[in-house]
Amino acid sequence: MPIFDFVCSDCGELFEALVRGTQAASCPKCQSTTLEKQLSLPAIKTDASHGLAMQAATRRDKAQGAERMHAQRQYELSHDD
Ligand SMILES: [Zn+2]
């Protein structure tokens, strides 16, 4: 059964989920179904759990950073005078 890594677009949570057929996965943290599927890289997966943890942290930081930048841009656009 295929297991995929997902990053939640809403809260940045990284998790693995079993995907069966057309059943949509949802974030275990906020139940959002707005998810970004990560491509599995078997070569990296053989590395160690430390590598995966680092990847997860990096992805989370990235997601949160993008969110902050987006918020900043929205602020600037609405306060353009
Ligand atoms: Zn979430």
PDB file of the backbone (N, CA, C, O) and the ligand in Angstrom, with CONECT records:
HET     ZN  A 101       1
ATOM      1  N   MET A   1       0.839  -1.197   0.000  1.00  0.00           N
ATOM      2  CA  MET A   1       0.000   0.000   0.000  1.00  0.00           C
ATOM      3  C   MET A   1       0.878   1.252   0.000  1.00  0.00           C
ATOM      4  O   MET A   1       1.844   1.343   0.757  1.00  0.00           O
ATOM      5  N   PRO A   2       0.540   2.193  -0.836  1.00  0.00           N
ATOM      6  CA  PRO A   2       1.422   3.372  -0.954  1.00  0.00           C
ATOM      7  C   PRO A   2       1.320   4.328   0.235  1.00  0.00           C
ATOM      8  O   PRO A   2       0.233   4.720   0.660  1.00  0.00           O
ATOM      9  N   ILE A   3       2.464   4.675   0.737  1.00  0.00           N
ATOM     10  CA  ILE A   3       2.514   5.683   1.800  1.00  0.00           C
ATOM     11  C   ILE A   3       3.206   6.912   1.225  1.00  0.00           C
ATOM     12  O   ILE A   3       4.293   6.812   0.657  1.00  0.00           O
ATOM     13  N   PHE A   4       2.578   8.059   1.373  1.00  0.00           N
ATOM     14  CA  PHE A   4       3.151   9.287   0.849  1.00  0.00           C
ATOM     15  C   PHE A   4       3.445  10.267   1.977  1.00  0.00           C
ATOM     16  O   PHE A   4       2.791  10.269   3.020  1.00  0.00           O
ATOM     17  N   ASP A   5       4.442  11.091   1.731  1.00  0.00           N
ATOM     18  CA  ASP A   5       4.717  12.192   2.649  1.00  0.00           C
ATOM     19  C   ASP A   5       3.899  13.390   2.175  1.00  0.00           C
ATOM     20  O   ASP A   5       3.853  13.695   0.983  1.00  0.00           O
ATOM     21  N   PHE A   6       3.271  14.048   3.104  1.00  0.00           N
ATOM     22  CA  PHE A   6       2.512  15.244   2.768  1.00  0.00           C
ATOM     23  C   PHE A   6       2.965  16.412   3.639  1.00  0.00           C
ATOM     24  O   PHE A   6       3.391  16.227   4.779  1.00  0.00           O
ATOM     25  N   VAL A   7       2.865  17.602   3.088  1.00  0.00           N
ATOM     26  CA  VAL A   7       3.031  18.804   3.893  1.00  0.00           C
ATOM     27  C   VAL A   7       1.712  19.553   3.830  1.00  0.00           C
ATOM     28  O   VAL A   7       1.189  19.820   2.748  1.00  0.00           O
ATOM     29  N   CYS A   8       1.186  19.886   4.979  1.00  0.00           N
ATOM     30  CA  CYS A   8      -0.076  20.620   5.044  1.00  0.00           C
ATOM     31  C   CYS A   8       0.169  22.065   4.613  1.00  0.00           C
ATOM     32  O   CYS A   8       1.053  22.739   5.143  1.00  0.00           O
ATOM     33  N   SER A   9      -0.616  22.528   3.654  1.00  0.00           N
ATOM     34  CA  SER A   9      -0.444  23.902   3.170  1.00  0.00           C
ATOM     35  C   SER A   9      -0.977  24.923   4.172  1.00  0.00           C
ATOM     36  O   SER A   9      -0.638  26.104   4.109  1.00  0.00           O
ATOM     37  N   ASP A  10      -1.797  24.465   5.077  1.00  0.00           N
ATOM     38  CA  ASP A  10      -2.392  25.399   6.032  1.00  0.00           C
ATOM     39  C   ASP A  10      -1.536  25.616   7.276  1.00  0.00           C
ATOM     40  O   ASP A  10      -1.338  26.750   7.710  1.00  0.00           O
ATOM     41  N   CYS A  11      -1.026  24.513   7.851  1.00  0.00           N
ATOM     42  CA  CYS A  11      -0.273  24.681   9.101  1.00  0.00           C
ATOM     43  C   CYS A  11       1.176  24.227   8.974  1.00  0.00           C
ATOM     44  O   CYS A  11       1.951  24.389   9.917  1.00  0.00           O
ATOM     45  N   GLY A  12       1.560  23.662   7.835  1.00  0.00           N
ATOM     46  CA  GLY A  12       2.948  23.275   7.629  1.00  0.00           C
ATOM     47  C   GLY A  12       3.314  21.929   8.228  1.00  0.00           C
ATOM     48  O   GLY A  12       4.483  21.545   8.217  1.00  0.00           O
ATOM     49  N   GLU A  13       2.335  21.210   8.750  1.00  0.00           N
ATOM     50  CA  GLU A  13       2.590  19.905   9.347  1.00  0.00           C
ATOM     51  C   GLU A  13       3.081  18.930   8.280  1.00  0.00           C
ATOM     52  O   GLU A  13       2.528  18.863   7.182  1.00  0.00           O
ATOM     53  N   LEU A  14       4.125  18.179   8.618  1.00  0.00           N
ATOM     54  CA  LEU A  14       4.610  17.150   7.708  1.00  0.00           C
ATOM     55  C   LEU A  14       4.231  15.801   8.275  1.00  0.00           C
ATOM     56  O   LEU A  14       4.480  15.519   9.447  1.00  0.00           O
ATOM     57  N   PHE A  15       3.630  14.970   7.449  1.00  0.00           N
ATOM     58  CA  PHE A  15       3.203  13.671   7.936  1.00  0.00           C
ATOM     59  C   PHE A  15       3.147  12.669   6.799  1.00  0.00           C
ATOM     60  O   PHE A  15       3.161  13.024   5.620  1.00  0.00           O
ATOM     61  N   GLU A  16       3.082  11.401   7.194  1.00  0.00           N
ATOM     62  CA  GLU A  16       2.935  10.346   6.201  1.00  0.00           C
ATOM     63  C   GLU A  16       1.508   9.849   6.256  1.00  0.00           C
ATOM     64  O   GLU A  16       0.906   9.766   7.326  1.00  0.00           O
ATOM     65  N   ALA A  17       0.977   9.521   5.106  1.00  0.00           N
ATOM     66  CA  ALA A  17      -0.389   9.010   5.092  1.00  0.00           C
ATOM     67  C   ALA A  17      -0.520   7.908   4.065  1.00  0.00           C
ATOM     68  O   ALA A  17       0.080   7.955   2.992  1.00  0.00           O
ATOM     69  N   LEU A  18      -1.301   6.936   4.409  1.00  0.00           N
ATOM     70  CA  LEU A  18      -1.653   5.879   3.483  1.00  0.00           C
ATOM     71  C   LEU A  18      -2.705   6.428   2.534  1.00  0.00           C
ATOM     72  O   LEU A  18      -3.674   7.052   2.966  1.00  0.00           O
ATOM     73  N   VAL A  19      -2.518   6.199   1.261  1.00  0.00           N
ATOM     74  CA  VAL A  19      -3.514   6.664   0.304  1.00  0.00           C
ATOM     75  C   VAL A  19      -4.112   5.457  -0.398  1.00  0.00           C
ATOM     76  O   VAL A  19      -3.412   4.712  -1.085  1.00  0.00           O
ATOM     77  N   ARG A  20      -5.382   5.278  -0.222  1.00  0.00           N
ATOM     78  CA  ARG A  20      -6.074   4.158  -0.853  1.00  0.00           C
ATOM     79  C   ARG A  20      -7.011   4.686  -1.919  1.00  0.00           C
ATOM     80  O   ARG A  20      -7.978   5.388  -1.624  1.00  0.00           O
ATOM     81  N   GLY A  21      -6.716   4.345  -3.144  1.00  0.00           N
ATOM     82  CA  GLY A  21      -7.599   4.766  -4.231  1.00  0.00           C
ATOM     83  C   GLY A  21      -7.729   6.275  -4.291  1.00  0.00           C
ATOM     84  O   GLY A  21      -6.732   6.997  -4.335  1.00  0.00           O
ATOM     85  N   THR A  22      -8.949   6.736  -4.291  1.00  0.00           N
ATOM     86  CA  THR A  22      -9.187   8.174  -4.431  1.00  0.00           C
ATOM     87  C   THR A  22      -9.422   8.845  -3.085  1.00  0.00           C
ATOM     88  O   THR A  22      -9.720  10.038  -3.027  1.00  0.00           O
ATOM     89  N   GLN A  23      -9.290   8.090  -2.016  1.00  0.00           N
ATOM     90  CA  GLN A  23      -9.510   8.667  -0.692  1.00  0.00           C
ATOM     91  C   GLN A  23      -8.471   9.748  -0.420  1.00  0.00           C
ATOM     92  O   GLN A  23      -7.270   9.507  -0.538  1.00  0.00           O
ATOM     93  N   ALA A  24      -8.927  10.914  -0.065  1.00  0.00           N
ATOM     94  CA  ALA A  24      -8.019  12.021   0.170  1.00  0.00           C
ATOM     95  C   ALA A  24      -7.463  11.969   1.584  1.00  0.00           C
ATOM     96  O   ALA A  24      -8.174  11.667   2.542  1.00  0.00           O
ATOM     97  N   ALA A  25      -6.193  12.266   1.688  1.00  0.00           N
ATOM     98  CA  ALA A  25      -5.579  12.342   3.015  1.00  0.00           C
ATOM     99  C   ALA A  25      -5.920  13.694   3.624  1.00  0.00           C
ATOM    100  O   ALA A  25      -6.239  14.649   2.915  1.00  0.00           O
ATOM    101  N   SER A  26      -5.847  13.759   4.942  1.00  0.00           N
ATOM    102  CA  SER A  26      -6.068  15.045   5.593  1.00  0.00           C
ATOM    103  C   SER A  26      -5.038  15.230   6.698  1.00  0.00           C
ATOM    104  O   SER A  26      -4.501  14.261   7.236  1.00  0.00           O
ATOM    105  N   CYS A  27      -4.774  16.476   7.023  1.00  0.00           N
ATOM    106  CA  CYS A  27      -3.775  16.817   8.020  1.00  0.00           C
ATOM    107  C   CYS A  27      -4.206  16.318   9.398  1.00  0.00           C
ATOM    108  O   CYS A  27      -5.329  16.590   9.823  1.00  0.00           O
ATOM    109  N   PRO A  28      -3.330  15.591  10.104  1.00  0.00           N
ATOM    110  CA  PRO A  28      -3.681  15.091  11.436  1.00  0.00           C
ATOM    111  C   PRO A  28      -3.764  16.211  12.467  1.00  0.00           C
ATOM    112  O   PRO A  28      -4.316  16.026  13.552  1.00  0.00           O
ATOM    113  N   LYS A  29      -3.228  17.341  12.131  1.00  0.00           N
ATOM    114  CA  LYS A  29      -3.176  18.452  13.087  1.00  0.00           C
ATOM    115  C   LYS A  29      -4.379  19.382  12.939  1.00  0.00           C
ATOM    116  O   LYS A  29      -5.026  19.733  13.926  1.00  0.00           O
ATOM    117  N   CYS A  30      -4.674  19.781  11.691  1.00  0.00           N
ATOM    118  CA  CYS A  30      -5.770  20.741  11.508  1.00  0.00           C
ATOM    119  C   CYS A  30      -6.860  20.209  10.578  1.00  0.00           C
ATOM    120  O   CYS A  30      -7.804  20.928  10.248  1.00  0.00           O
ATOM    121  N   GLN A  31      -6.729  18.948  10.157  1.00  0.00           N
ATOM    122  CA  GLN A  31      -7.732  18.296   9.306  1.00  0.00           C
ATOM    123  C   GLN A  31      -7.883  18.929   7.925  1.00  0.00           C
ATOM    124  O   GLN A  31      -8.834  18.636   7.201  1.00  0.00           O
ATOM    125  N   SER A  32      -6.954  19.784   7.572  1.00  0.00           N
ATOM    126  CA  SER A  32      -7.024  20.385   6.247  1.00  0.00           C
ATOM    127  C   SER A  32      -6.754  19.330   5.179  1.00  0.00           C
ATOM    128  O   SER A  32      -5.979  18.399   5.398  1.00  0.00           O
ATOM    129  N   THR A  33      -7.391  19.479   4.033  1.00  0.00           N
ATOM    130  CA  THR A  33      -7.102  18.581   2.915  1.00  0.00           C
ATOM    131  C   THR A  33      -6.313  19.312   1.840  1.00  0.00           C
ATOM    132  O   THR A  33      -6.112  18.794   0.741  1.00  0.00           O
ATOM    133  N   THR A  34      -5.867  20.525   2.169  1.00  0.00           N
ATOM    134  CA  THR A  34      -5.004  21.263   1.251  1.00  0.00           C
ATOM    135  C   THR A  34      -3.570  20.843   1.526  1.00  0.00           C
ATOM    136  O   THR A  34      -2.869  21.441   2.343  1.00  0.00           O
ATOM    137  N   LEU A  35      -3.154  19.793   0.820  1.00  0.00           N
ATOM    138  CA  LEU A  35      -1.865  19.186   1.114  1.00  0.00           C
ATOM    139  C   LEU A  35      -0.966  19.185  -0.107  1.00  0.00           C
ATOM    140  O   LEU A  35      -1.421  19.150  -1.250  1.00  0.00           O
ATOM    141  N   GLU A  36       0.298  19.223   0.171  1.00  0.00           N
ATOM    142  CA  GLU A  36       1.273  19.120  -0.897  1.00  0.00           C
ATOM    143  C   GLU A  36       1.940  17.759  -0.783  1.00  0.00           C
ATOM    144  O   GLU A  36       2.560  17.448   0.234  1.00  0.00           O
ATOM    145  N   LYS A  37       1.813  16.959  -1.813  1.00  0.00           N
ATOM    146  CA  LYS A  37       2.412  15.629  -1.753  1.00  0.00           C
ATOM    147  C   LYS A  37       3.899  15.724  -2.053  1.00  0.00           C
ATOM    148  O   LYS A  37       4.316  16.335  -3.037  1.00  0.00           O
ATOM    149  N   GLN A  38       4.679  15.113  -1.192  1.00  0.00           N
ATOM    150  CA  GLN A  38       6.123  15.121  -1.391  1.00  0.00           C
ATOM    151  C   GLN A  38       6.517  13.880  -2.180  1.00  0.00           C
ATOM    152  O   GLN A  38       5.971  12.797  -1.969  1.00  0.00           O
ATOM    153  N   LEU A  39       7.458  14.049  -3.078  1.00  0.00           N
ATOM    154  CA  LEU A  39       7.939  12.901  -3.828  1.00  0.00           C
ATOM    155  C   LEU A  39       8.915  12.114  -2.961  1.00  0.00           C
ATOM    156  O   LEU A  39       9.830  12.671  -2.356  1.00  0.00           O
ATOM    157  N   SER A  40       8.695  10.821  -2.920  1.00  0.00           N
ATOM    158  CA  SER A  40       9.587   9.985  -2.126  1.00  0.00           C
ATOM    159  C   SER A  40      10.900   9.779  -2.863  1.00  0.00           C
ATOM    160  O   SER A  40      10.923   9.504  -4.062  1.00  0.00           O
ATOM    161  N   LEU A  41      11.964   9.914  -2.140  1.00  0.00           N
ATOM    162  CA  LEU A  41      13.276   9.695  -2.717  1.00  0.00           C
ATOM    163  C   LEU A  41      13.946   8.545  -1.968  1.00  0.00           C
ATOM    164  O   LEU A  41      14.552   8.750  -0.916  1.00  0.00           O
ATOM    165  N   PRO A  42      13.834   7.346  -2.510  1.00  0.00           N
ATOM    166  CA  PRO A  42      14.347   6.155  -1.818  1.00  0.00           C
ATOM    167  C   PRO A  42      15.818   6.268  -1.434  1.00  0.00           C
ATOM    168  O   PRO A  42      16.230   5.743  -0.399  1.00  0.00           O
ATOM    169  N   ALA A  43      16.601   6.938  -2.245  1.00  0.00           N
ATOM    170  CA  ALA A  43      18.033   7.059  -1.967  1.00  0.00           C
ATOM    171  C   ALA A  43      18.256   7.823  -0.661  1.00  0.00           C
ATOM    172  O   ALA A  43      19.157   7.506   0.115  1.00  0.00           O
ATOM    173  N   ILE A  44      17.428   8.819  -0.439  1.00  0.00           N
ATOM    174  CA  ILE A  44      17.564   9.626   0.773  1.00  0.00           C
ATOM    175  C   ILE A  44      16.966   8.877   1.965  1.00  0.00           C
ATOM    176  O   ILE A  44      17.461   8.961   3.089  1.00  0.00           O
ATOM    177  N   LYS A  45      15.898   8.152   1.688  1.00  0.00           N
ATOM    178  CA  LYS A  45      15.214   7.443   2.771  1.00  0.00           C
ATOM    179  C   LYS A  45      16.113   6.399   3.434  1.00  0.00           C
ATOM    180  O   LYS A  45      15.926   6.073   4.606  1.00  0.00           O
ATOM    181  N   THR A  46      17.072   5.884   2.697  1.00  0.00           N
ATOM    182  CA  THR A  46      17.969   4.885   3.281  1.00  0.00           C
ATOM    183  C   THR A  46      18.931   5.555   4.254  1.00  0.00           C
ATOM    184  O   THR A  46      19.551   4.875   5.072  1.00  0.00           O
ATOM    185  N   ASP A  47      19.061   6.829   4.183  1.00  0.00           N
ATOM    186  CA  ASP A  47      20.028   7.579   5.025  1.00  0.00           C
ATOM    187  C   ASP A  47      19.779   7.411   6.523  1.00  0.00           C
ATOM    188  O   ASP A  47      20.640   6.736   7.087  1.00  0.00           O
ATOM    189  N   ALA A  48      18.959   7.796   7.161  1.00  0.00           N
ATOM    190  CA  ALA A  48      18.789   7.600   8.603  1.00  0.00           C
ATOM    191  C   ALA A  48      17.608   8.456   9.007  1.00  0.00           C
ATOM    192  O   ALA A  48      17.168   9.349   8.282  1.00  0.00           O
ATOM    193  N   SER A  49      17.125   8.155  10.163  1.00  0.00           N
ATOM    194  CA  SER A  49      15.957   8.914  10.608  1.00  0.00           C
ATOM    195  C   SER A  49      16.348  10.368  10.888  1.00  0.00           C
ATOM    196  O   SER A  49      15.514  11.273  10.839  1.00  0.00           O
ATOM    197  N   HIS A  50      17.641  10.569  11.183  1.00  0.00           N
ATOM    198  CA  HIS A  50      18.098  11.931  11.431  1.00  0.00           C
ATOM    199  C   HIS A  50      17.884  12.793  10.194  1.00  0.00           C
ATOM    200  O   HIS A  50      17.402  13.923  10.285  1.00  0.00           O
ATOM    201  N   GLY A  51      18.252  12.240   9.025  1.00  0.00           N
ATOM    202  CA  GLY A  51      18.083  12.968   7.775  1.00  0.00           C
ATOM    203  C   GLY A  51      16.634  13.319   7.533  1.00  0.00           C
ATOM    204  O   GLY A  51      16.314  14.429   7.106  1.00  0.00           O
ATOM    205  N   LEU A  52      15.760  12.369   7.806  1.00  0.00           N
ATOM    206  CA  LEU A  52      14.336  12.612   7.598  1.00  0.00           C
ATOM    207  C   LEU A  52      13.828  13.695   8.536  1.00  0.00           C
ATOM    208  O   LEU A  52      13.017  14.538   8.150  1.00  0.00           O
ATOM    209  N   ALA A  53      14.309  13.662   9.761  1.00  0.00           N
ATOM    210  CA  ALA A  53      13.876  14.671  10.726  1.00  0.00           C
ATOM    211  C   ALA A  53      14.324  16.052  10.274  1.00  0.00           C
ATOM    212  O   ALA A  53      13.582  17.028  10.386  1.00  0.00           O
ATOM    213  N   MET A  54      15.540  16.121   9.765  1.00  0.00           N
ATOM    214  CA  MET A  54      16.047  17.391   9.268  1.00  0.00           C
ATOM    215  C   MET A  54      15.213  17.874   8.090  1.00  0.00           C
ATOM    216  O   MET A  54      14.887  19.056   7.984  1.00  0.00           O
ATOM    217  N   GLN A  55      14.877  16.952   7.218  1.00  0.00           N
ATOM    218  CA  GLN A  55      14.049  17.291   6.054  1.00  0.00           C
ATOM    219  C   GLN A  55      12.717  17.836   6.506  1.00  0.00           C
ATOM    220  O   GLN A  55      12.227  18.836   5.981  1.00  0.00           O
ATOM    221  N   ALA A  56      12.140  17.174   7.477  1.00  0.00           N
ATOM    222  CA  ALA A  56      10.832  17.589   7.973  1.00  0.00           C
ATOM    223  C   ALA A  56      10.918  18.997   8.537  1.00  0.00           C
ATOM    224  O   ALA A  56      10.049  19.831   8.282  1.00  0.00           O
ATOM    225  N   ALA A  57      11.959  19.255   9.297  1.00  0.00           N
ATOM    226  CA  ALA A  57      12.132  20.573   9.901  1.00  0.00           C
ATOM    227  C   ALA A  57      12.322  21.622   8.821  1.00  0.00           C
ATOM    228  O   ALA A  57      11.763  22.716   8.895  1.00  0.00           O
ATOM    229  N   THR A  58      13.111  21.278   7.824  1.00  0.00           N
ATOM    230  CA  THR A  58      13.363  22.218   6.740  1.00  0.00           C
ATOM    231  C   THR A  58      12.081  22.533   5.992  1.00  0.00           C
ATOM    232  O   THR A  58      11.803  23.687   5.666  1.00  0.00           O
ATOM    233  N   ARG A  59      11.307  21.496   5.726  1.00  0.00           N
ATOM    234  CA  ARG A  59      10.055  21.708   4.999  1.00  0.00           C
ATOM    235  C   ARG A  59       9.109  22.573   5.811  1.00  0.00           C
ATOM    236  O   ARG A  59       8.428  23.449   5.277  1.00  0.00           O
ATOM    237  N   ARG A  60       9.079  22.314   7.107  1.00  0.00           N
ATOM    238  CA  ARG A  60       8.162  23.059   7.959  1.00  0.00           C
ATOM    239  C   ARG A  60       8.571  24.540   7.986  1.00  0.00           C
ATOM    240  O   ARG A  60       7.736  25.436   7.867  1.00  0.00           O
ATOM    241  N   ASP A  61       9.882  24.764   8.147  1.00  0.00           N
ATOM    242  CA  ASP A  61      10.376  26.134   8.171  1.00  0.00           C
ATOM    243  C   ASP A  61      10.055  26.830   6.850  1.00  0.00           C
ATOM    244  O   ASP A  61       9.658  27.995   6.824  1.00  0.00           O
ATOM    245  N   LYS A  62      10.231  26.105   5.777  1.00  0.00           N
ATOM    246  CA  LYS A  62       9.988  26.649   4.447  1.00  0.00           C
ATOM    247  C   LYS A  62       8.520  27.046   4.311  1.00  0.00           C
ATOM    248  O   LYS A  62       8.196  28.139   3.847  1.00  0.00           O
ATOM    249  N   ALA A  63       7.650  26.144   4.723  1.00  0.00           N
ATOM    250  CA  ALA A  63       6.213  26.388   4.608  1.00  0.00           C
ATOM    251  C   ALA A  63       5.813  27.591   5.438  1.00  0.00           C
ATOM    252  O   ALA A  63       5.040  28.439   4.992  1.00  0.00           O
ATOM    253  N   GLN A  64       6.344  27.658   6.646  1.00  0.00           N
ATOM    254  CA  GLN A  64       5.993  28.774   7.517  1.00  0.00           C
ATOM    255  C   GLN A  64       6.593  30.066   7.000  1.00  0.00           C
ATOM    256  O   GLN A  64       5.980  31.128   7.110  1.00  0.00           O
ATOM    257  N   GLY A  65       7.787  29.982   6.438  1.00  0.00           N
ATOM    258  CA  GLY A  65       8.432  31.161   5.883  1.00  0.00           C
ATOM    259  C   GLY A  65       7.622  31.718   4.726  1.00  0.00           C
ATOM    260  O   GLY A  65       7.433  32.929   4.617  1.00  0.00           O
ATOM    261  N   ALA A  66       7.146  30.832   3.865  1.00  0.00           N
ATOM    262  CA  ALA A  66       6.350  31.252   2.717  1.00  0.00           C
ATOM    263  C   ALA A  66       5.071  31.915   3.184  1.00  0.00           C
ATOM    264  O   ALA A  66       4.609  32.896   2.602  1.00  0.00           O
ATOM    265  N   GLU A  67       4.511  31.364   4.239  1.00  0.00           N
ATOM    266  CA  GLU A  67       3.273  31.914   4.781  1.00  0.00           C
ATOM    267  C   GLU A  67       3.511  33.329   5.305  1.00  0.00           C
ATOM    268  O   GLU A  67       2.712  34.237   5.074  1.00  0.00           O
ATOM    269  N   ARG A  68       4.627  33.495   6.014  1.00  0.00           N
ATOM    270  CA  ARG A  68       4.963  34.813   6.545  1.00  0.00           C
ATOM    271  C   ARG A  68       5.182  35.816   5.421  1.00  0.00           C
ATOM    272  O   ARG A  68       4.719  36.954   5.496  1.00  0.00           O
ATOM    273  N   MET A  69       5.892  35.388   4.377  1.00  0.00           N
ATOM    274  CA  MET A  69       6.169  36.283   3.259  1.00  0.00           C
ATOM    275  C   MET A  69       4.870  36.689   2.581  1.00  0.00           C
ATOM    276  O   MET A  69       4.696  37.837   2.172  1.00  0.00           O
ATOM    277  N   HIS A  70       3.963  35.725   2.471  1.00  0.00           N
ATOM    278  CA  HIS A  70       2.675  35.988   1.852  1.00  0.00           C
ATOM    279  C   HIS A  70       1.911  37.032   2.673  1.00  0.00           C
ATOM    280  O   HIS A  70       1.343  37.979   2.128  1.00  0.00           O
ATOM    281  N   ALA A  71       1.913  36.840   3.970  1.00  0.00           N
ATOM    282  CA  ALA A  71       1.201  37.755   4.862  1.00  0.00           C
ATOM    283  C   ALA A  71       1.811  39.154   4.752  1.00  0.00           C
ATOM    284  O   ALA A  71       1.092  40.152   4.711  1.00  0.00           O
ATOM    285  N   GLN A  72       3.129  39.213   4.706  1.00  0.00           N
ATOM    286  CA  GLN A  72       3.827  40.488   4.600  1.00  0.00           C
ATOM    287  C   GLN A  72       3.449  41.187   3.296  1.00  0.00           C
ATOM    288  O   GLN A  72       3.238  42.400   3.266  1.00  0.00           O
ATOM    289  N   ARG A  73       3.368  40.407   2.228  1.00  0.00           N
ATOM    290  CA  ARG A  73       3.039  40.975   0.924  1.00  0.00           C
ATOM    291  C   ARG A  73       1.604  41.507   0.920  1.00  0.00           C
ATOM    292  O   ARG A  73       1.324  42.576   0.378  1.00  0.00           O
ATOM    293  N   GLN A  74       0.717  40.751   1.525  1.00  0.00           N
ATOM    294  CA  GLN A  74      -0.683  41.188   1.604  1.00  0.00           C
ATOM    295  C   GLN A  74      -0.764  42.492   2.374  1.00  0.00           C
ATOM    296  O   GLN A  74      -1.525  43.393   2.020  1.00  0.00           O
ATOM    297  N   TYR A  75       0.026  42.579   3.425  1.00  0.00           N
ATOM    298  CA  TYR A  75       0.037  43.784   4.248  1.00  0.00           C
ATOM    299  C   TYR A  75       0.518  44.971   3.430  1.00  0.00           C
ATOM    300  O   TYR A  75      -0.072  46.051   3.469  1.00  0.00           O
ATOM    301  N   GLU A  76       1.595  44.758   2.691  1.00  0.00           N
ATOM    302  CA  GLU A  76       2.161  45.835   1.896  1.00  0.00           C
ATOM    303  C   GLU A  76       1.197  46.286   0.784  1.00  0.00           C
ATOM    304  O   GLU A  76       1.071  47.475   0.489  1.00  0.00           O
ATOM    305  N   LEU A  77       0.532  45.307   0.187  1.00  0.00           N
ATOM    306  CA  LEU A  77      -0.392  45.634  -0.902  1.00  0.00           C
ATOM    307  C   LEU A  77      -1.572  46.440  -0.394  1.00  0.00           C
ATOM    308  O   LEU A  77      -2.067  47.330  -1.086  1.00  0.00           O
ATOM    309  N   SER A  78      -2.021  46.130   0.812  1.00  0.00           N
ATOM    310  CA  SER A  78      -3.198  46.821   1.339  1.00  0.00           C
ATOM    311  C   SER A  78      -2.825  48.132   2.023  1.00  0.00           C
ATOM    312  O   SER A  78      -3.702  48.909   2.400  1.00  0.00           O
ATOM    313  N   HIS A  79      -1.529  48.378   2.182  1.00  0.00           N
ATOM    314  CA  HIS A  79      -1.097  49.625   2.808  1.00  0.00           C
ATOM    315  C   HIS A  79      -0.182  50.391   1.869  1.00  0.00           C
ATOM    316  O   HIS A  79       0.812  50.985   2.287  1.00  0.00           O
ATOM    317  N   ASP A  80      -0.534  50.363   0.606  1.00  0.00           N
ATOM    318  CA  ASP A  80       0.311  51.003  -0.399  1.00  0.00           C
ATOM    319  C   ASP A  80      -0.140  52.440  -0.605  1.00  0.00           C
ATOM    320  O   ASP A  80      -1.058  52.701  -1.381  1.00  0.00           O
ATOM    321  N   ASP A  81       0.487  53.349   0.070  1.00  0.00           N
ATOM    322  CA  ASP A  81       0.120  54.763  -0.115  1.00  0.00           C
ATOM    323  C   ASP A  81       1.343  55.643  -0.151  1.00  0.00           C
ATOM    324  O   ASP A  81       1.225  56.859  -0.299  1.00  0.00           O
TER     325      ASP A  81
HETATM  326 ZN    ZN A 101      -2.556  21.176   8.905  1.00  0.00          ZN2+
END
